[in-house]
Amino acid sequence: MNYTVVLPTIIVMPGTDISASQGATLLDVLLSEHLITPVQVDDIKVKSASQGVTQEEVLNSLGIIPPNKISEAKAKLLGIPYISLTSISFSPVALSKIPRAVAERFHIIPFLFDEKTNVLSVAMSNPVDLEALEFVRQKTGLVLKTFAASEEEVKKAVSQQYRQEIVGEVGEAIRETEELTKTKTIDSKEIAEIIQEAPIAKIVSTILEYAVSSRASDVHIEPQTDRIRVRYRIDGILYDKLSLPKSVQEAVISRIKILSDMKIDEHRTPQDGRFNFKVDNNEVDLRISVMPTTFGEKIVMRLLRKSGGVPSLQELGLRGVSMKSLESGILRPHGIIIVCGPTGSGKTTTLYSVLEKLNTTRVNIMTLEDPVEYQMQGINQVQINPAVGLTFATGLRSFLRQDPNIILVGEIRDKETTELALQASLTGHLVFSTLHTSDAAGAIPRLIDLGAEPFLLSSTMNAVVGQRIVRKICSNCRQVQAPLRQIADEIRGVLGKLCPPINGEGIKIYKGKGCEKCGGSGYLGRIGIFEVIPITSKISTLILEHPNTTAIQKEAVAEGMITMKQDGYLKVLGGETTPEEVIRVAQE
């Protein structure tokens, strides 16, 4: 078989000034894209001639155009497709085709391999480097499809992708499966045997090990037309990390189904399951959801860590007025405290932190959850099981016969649970629960909609907490910067009197530059932003009038409540997060 290199339509030898090629020049392309002005074009030409350097070198030295835009313009000039390496997932199989030393030497990185056509897609900072292309062709024996990319992105991708153990280990396992998939078509009767093979087990195990080590909360395994995409949710954001060949799809999915005690021969309906996974001393409970899609079954795995301790309220981000308001509510012997926010906003973690604070041998604490996310010593934790009739409502009714002092109900979802929670708080119990509302003020109208009587709410509510989670700036690469004027004005406008004195220097914010520790994102870890409404006598009276969210919010602010957005911007000025994060999660 004869192998060829897919070359661009315009050939320029390495070291050649691209601006000197026939027809249009690099400057022409940049001018047409409105990235430079005619005056700048003339200035670059003069400097290039007088200094004896290429026009591209002059462009780079001036720094007036981002490097990726220059690379994109070069690709357009040469008729080569351009690719941004920050928005793609890398196939471990592709990465295994070119050694790291070769990738570093020629500034080349493979990202996709088509096993049917034997085509290896590679990104290069100099996609017309014929020496490099010929060397790689001989080394791999494959057809190469070249893409242009910025030198900075190629270097960063080589550094990140080749150092990740997940890539090497999964790539090695996939190579071991090639004989299984190439020699025969997998029959449904044989799938049970294949999923027990070491390579398949290794792929699944490595995916999970990386999830634990990277602090991922969820893993998405998503079948596509020609591959399987694996994404990890880290610090609340989804990242592409792997691209698996289509040939291992059935085996990988069936392997996870077996571990989760699901039916491997059922592909038409959704399924749910769970299993435990242990990495070193970290034990993780995995909740598995399988959903049929156009290209196969998609799997989402939620990771619930069983160990590691519960963070304190201060570590979560509760400070100042908000902390005092919450503490005064939880120190009462009875009443109800509600924590509000969308899914994934950290409500359960906040409640566990509160329980950790209240957990002594003198009180009986009972929780009713779906599922039990943290295992805590000294607390009686119950997981609901609707299949046997154990719901939030039935469980709460039984709890009252267990002589509890403090009760945590995972979520208030219906009228019956609402009424039982209020009755429990009236009869001398301290009750905690969560509610899906956008802010703290919205909890009271929502509870009334669920059937709660305003006079009961008025007499039982201690406090309402609203929260979101933002990403923390990486402390290893944090640097100060001056914000854009509109951002500075936004911060001043939202904070008002809460804005600290600037001393004439202007507002300073912080940003993570990106380093190896944070994976180049500039963020590492998460922190909460909060608002806490204490149920004062004025708000208690207001509840009796069937108030709307706006009225409650206005009264709470008048009494000194710090809103979530204000709390977020205070954390921005403190160097803990960025304005973009606050706007992302707390924009009204």
Secondary structure, 3 states (H helix, E strand, C coil): CCCCEECCCCCCCCCCCHHHCCCCCHHHHHHHCCCCCHHHHHHHHHHHHHHCCCHHHHHHHHCCCCHHHHHHHHHHHHCCCECCHHHCCCCHHHHHHCCHHHHHHHCEEEEEEECCCCEEEEEECCCCCHHHHHHHHHHHCCEEEEEECCHHHHHHHHHHHHHCHHHHHHHHHHHHHHHHHHHCCCCCCCHHHHCCCHHHHHHHHHHHHHHHHCCEEEEEEEECCCEEEEEEEECCEEEEEEEEEHHHHHHHHHHHHHHCCCCCCCCCCCEEEEEEEEECCEEEEEEEEEEEECCEEEEEEEEEECCCCCCCHHHHCCCHHHHHHHHHHHCCCCEEEEEECCCCCCHHHHHHHHHHHHCCCCCCEEEEECCCCCCCCCCEEEECEHHHCECHHHHHHHHCCCCCCEEEECCCCCHHHHHHHHHHHHCCCEEEEEECCCCCCCHHHHHHHCCCCHHHHHHHEEEEEEEEEEEEECCCCEEEECCCHHHHHHHHHHHHHHCCCCCCCCCCEEEECCCCCCCCCCEEEEEEEEEEEECCHHHHHHHCCCCCHHHHHHHHHHCCCCCHHHHHHHHHHCCCCCHHHHHHHHCC
